[in-house]
Amino acid sequence: MKTLYDVQEWMKKFGYINLMTNRQDAIYFMKKELTELHKRGIIAKNDSDYFTASLILRQELRIEESKLQRED
């Protein structure tokens, strides 16, 4: 897993489908869903895919926030 698209495809395995048009909102809700999947025991926290997905989402959110700051 290397991109946001890869995370989206991986999360489809667990029934999550992203329908957000705003990229920042989509990332935010994907992070929330990933946390919920972990809380419910569907994904183990020591799962390497979970760790990779959370890092990618964190990085993508930072990128989107920096874009918004540059626009202001």
Secondary structure, DSSP 8 states (H G I E B T S, - for coil): --SHHHHHHHHHTTT-----SSHHHHHHHHHHHHHHHHHTTSS-TT-HHHHHHHHHHHHHHHHHHHHHHHH-
